[in-house]
Amino acid sequence: MENINILLVDDENSYRNILSKRLLKRGFSLFQAESGEKCLQIIKDNKNKLDIVVLDIKMPGLSGIETLKQIKKKYFDLEVILLTGHSSTTDGIEGIKAGAFDYLSKPIEIDHLASKIKQAFDKLLWIRGKREEKKLKLKMEEQMVATERLASLGTLSTGIAHEINNPLAIINEAAGFMKLILEKKEMLQIPRLNDLNMALDKIEIGVERASRITHTLLGFVKKQTAVVSKIDLKLLIDETLELLVSDIKNRDLKIEKNIYLSTGIIWSDPYEIRQVLLNLFLNAVHASKKKGIIILTLEDCDNNIILTIQDFGHGIPKENFKKIFEPFFTTKDVNKGTGLGLFISRRIMEKLGGKLEVNSDVEIGSIFKITFLKVNVFDNTKNEESSLWANVLNKIKGETKI
């Protein structure tokens, strides 16, 4: 009984006080109101704290029936029991038609009223249970859809890896062959030899990076072994921005960097971190208006380092907050986005023990917040990871090399 919260509404103060004392003795929690108007105000102020309204039908001002109709129109999680001082059942029947649980005629037998309150509360629990069941069913359906998407992503990943890695291997082999040719004596005197070698080096670096990206995508099909090393985040940010120089220039954007830390050193997987930075920087560039600004802030936070990426673009609608990290969800044009960037980025950060969060307002812009662990802690319960984590600790102590 103590978990049932009742609002008792009656314009007769003496009768209401007597009834409230008797209900309190039976363990109910009680609110009181002397009019329909006061009743609606109390419900508005305590809508998550009330279960049952015991409502007198005949009251000056807003009648019990009108009050009932407004309650049923606005508050679905309340059951109403009507009280009438007349022998006629007309008002009670009208109340039932308007959605009341039941009606009782005065004078009220307190045990009868307590029984009706319990019955109304049981009905309320059943309704709430069905609603939670419906929510759970909807959530399970959403999870099933997400699972199907992941299955599709696995199939897609395998195809992408095959289609991309084959030409990458050919490019890499051709670059290596050209390097061998340029090393021959007869080629040492050709013009701009150093420039040619530099171009071939860039090709090999680009091939290696593209290969890493396809392997990241393949992580959904086959678990990839993490590569832990020392990373200078400030340097990695600069290197990643270099990859986007043309995109930044095309939009005439200004990149403002605020560094509030003595050192940006972390221990993690540099290839994975670079992929996250590339995805988020590219999103910020695409979201920004021409001649806009992107603000990057790097700061210490306890044992973590926080990077925030702020743009002043079109923003993200609230209804899309849960969707933006789902695979294949994108608001970009068909040929401009795959819907995988944020999905992969969040998965990488969770795998590495960090976080990826977002806050956004439409037409104001978005802030993506990345939390990096200074030392990446892998799950020691997994045998394949535990030895790697031991090596990281030893590396920090200077005892071994990774």
CORFEN-V698473 format. One record per helix or strand of 2 or more residues. SS is the DSSP state (a for helix, b for strand). FROM is the first residue (numbers start at 1). LEN is the number of residues. If there is no record, write none. Layout:
ss from len
SS FROM LEN
SS FROM LEN
//
This chain:
ss from len
b 5 5
a 13 13
b 29 5
a 36 10
b 52 5
a 64 11
b 79 6
a 90 8
b 102 4
a 110 73
a 185 3
a 193 26
b 229 4
a 233 10
a 245 6
b 254 7
b 265 4
a 270 18
b 293 9
b 304 8
a 318 3
a 341 11
b 355 7
b 365 9
a 383 15
//
